Amino acid sequence: MISLTDSQKIGMGLTGFGVFFLFFGMILFFDKALLAIGNILFVAGLSFVIGLERTFRFFFQKHKMKATSFFLGGVLIVLIGWPIVGVVLEVYGFFLLFRGFFPVAVGFIRRIPILGSLLNLPFISGFVDKVGESNTMVRTSPGCYGRLLLMNLELVTMATPECFTCHC
């Protein structure tokens, strides 16, 4: 079990509430106030979980500037008062920012008994396979999904050598 500091626990709570408010704001026909609260809580929670410096480094890497501008621009547009346009920009930026995380998440979810069965249904598996494709040269051994899930969020910065094998 991974131990979390108090600030990381607060960050997990803030991030969870942020996702809840974003979801609830979309259900209530893109309510501006709920979406704005959800955005602020999500970004604040992420900062608490991985730290301010790592958050800044994550968002402002050269190869992620396009994704960051779409995501943070969408947040700003939601705060200004155009929720539908802002959410569309945020979702696009979110997928660009976290696209390296999706193959690890899909592999992790496939190992969960009930969810793995759902992901293998005929009409879902094609989409999940496409989302779960990785365009990197690194593959993981079956027991390393949890460690890589946390590594991709930059909570853990070291991995054991047996977690990686080459495509060669």
C-alpha positions in Angstrom: 0.0 0.0 0.0 1.3 3.4 -0.9 1.2 5.9 2.0 0.0 9.4 1.3 0.9 12.6 3.0 -1.8 14.8 4.5 -1.6 17.3 1.6 -1.9 14.4 -0.9 -5.0 13.2 0.9 -6.5 16.7 0.8 -5.5 16.8 -2.9 -7.3 13.5 -3.6 -10.4 14.9 -1.9 -10.3 18.2 -3.9 -9.7 16.3 -7.2 -12.6 14.0 -6.4 -14.9 16.9 -5.6 -13.7 18.7 -8.7 -14.6 15.7 -10.9 -18.0 15.4 -9.2 -18.8 19.1 -9.7 -17.7 18.9 -13.4 -19.9 15.8 -13.9 -22.8 17.3 -12.1 -22.4 20.6 -14.0 -22.6 18.7 -17.3 -25.6 16.8 -16.2 -27.4 20.0 -15.3 -27.0 21.3 -18.9 -23.5 22.9 -18.5 -24.2 25.0 -15.4 -21.5 27.7 -15.4 -21.1 27.9 -11.6 -20.7 24.1 -11.1 -18.3 23.8 -13.9 -16.2 26.7 -12.7 -16.1 25.2 -9.1 -15.2 21.8 -10.6 -12.4 23.3 -12.7 -10.9 25.2 -9.7 -11.1 22.2 -7.4 -9.6 19.8 -10.0 -6.6 22.0 -10.7 -6.1 22.7 -7.0 -6.4 19.1 -6.1 -3.9 18.1 -8.8 -1.5 20.7 -7.3 -1.9 19.2 -3.8 -1.4 15.6 -5.0 1.8 16.0 -7.0 3.0 19.4 -5.6 3.2 22.8 -7.1 6.6 22.4 -8.8 5.7 19.1 -10.4 2.3 20.5 -11.5 4.0 23.4 -13.1 6.6 21.1 -14.8 3.8 18.8 -16.0 1.7 21.5 -17.6 4.5 23.6 -19.1 6.8 21.1 -20.9 7.6 22.1 -24.4 5.9 19.2 -26.0 2.7 19.7 -23.9 2.2 23.4 -24.5 -0.5 22.9 -27.1 -2.4 20.6 -24.7 -1.9 22.9 -21.8 -3.1 26.0 -23.7 -6.3 24.1 -24.7 -6.9 22.8 -21.2 -6.2 26.0 -19.3 -7.9 28.1 -22.1 -11.0 26.0 -21.7 -10.9 26.5 -17.9 -10.6 30.3 -18.5 -13.5 30.3 -21.0 -15.7 28.4 -18.5 -14.8 30.9 -15.9 -15.7 33.8 -18.3 -19.1 32.2 -18.9 -19.1 30.2 -22.1 -19.4 26.7 -20.6 -20.0 24.6 -23.7 -17.1 26.0 -25.7 -14.9 25.8 -22.6 -15.7 22.2 -21.8 -15.0 21.2 -25.4 -11.6 22.9 -25.3 -10.9 21.3 -21.9 -11.7 17.8 -23.0 -9.5 18.1 -26.0 -6.7 19.5 -23.9 -7.2 16.8 -21.3 -6.9 14.0 -23.9 -3.8 15.6 -25.3 -2.2 16.0 -21.9 -3.0 12.6 -20.6 -2.8 10.5 -23.7 0.3 8.7 -22.5 -1.6 7.7 -19.4 -4.5 5.9 -21.2 -2.7 2.7 -22.2 -1.6 2.2 -18.6 -5.1 2.9 -17.3 -6.7 0.6 -19.8 -4.3 -2.2 -18.9 -5.0 -1.6 -15.2 -8.7 -1.6 -15.7 -8.6 -4.8 -17.8 -7.1 -6.6 -14.8 -10.1 -5.8 -12.6 -12.5 -8.7 -12.7 -15.9 -7.1 -13.6 -14.6 -4.1 -15.4 -12.2 -6.2 -17.5 -15.1 -8.3 -18.7 -17.0 -5.2 -19.7 -14.1 -3.9 -21.6 -13.9 -7.1 -23.6 -17.5 -6.9 -24.9 -17.6 -6.9 -28.7 -18.9 -3.4 -29.2 -16.6 -1.9 -26.5 -13.4 -3.8 -27.1 -12.6 -2.2 -30.4 -12.8 1.3 -29.0 -10.9 0.4 -25.9 -8.2 -1.3 -27.9 -7.7 1.9 -29.9 -7.6 4.1 -26.8 -5.3 1.6 -25.1 -2.7 1.5 -27.9 0.6 2.9 -27.0 3.0 4.5 -29.4 6.0 4.2 -27.1 8.8 1.7 -27.3 8.2 0.5 -23.8 6.0 -2.3 -22.7 5.2 -3.3 -19.1 5.1 -6.7 -17.5 1.7 -7.7 -16.2 2.4 -6.9 -12.5 3.5 -3.3 -13.1 0.3 -1.5 -14.1 -0.3 -0.1 -10.6 3.2 1.3 -10.3 3.1 2.8 -13.8 -0.3 4.3 -13.1 1.2 6.2 -10.3 4.4 7.0 -12.2 2.4 8.6 -15.0 0.8 10.9 -12.5 4.4 11.6 -11.2 3.6 10.5 -7.7 6.3 7.8 -8.0 9.5 8.7 -9.9 11.3 5.4 -9.7 10.5 2.0 -11.2 12.2 -1.3 -10.9 14.0 -2.6 -14.0 11.8 -5.6 -14.3 8.8 -3.4 -15.1 10.1 -2.6 -18.5 10.8 -4.8 -21.5 11.8 -3.7 -25.0 9.7 -4.3 -28.2 12.7 -5.6 -30.0 
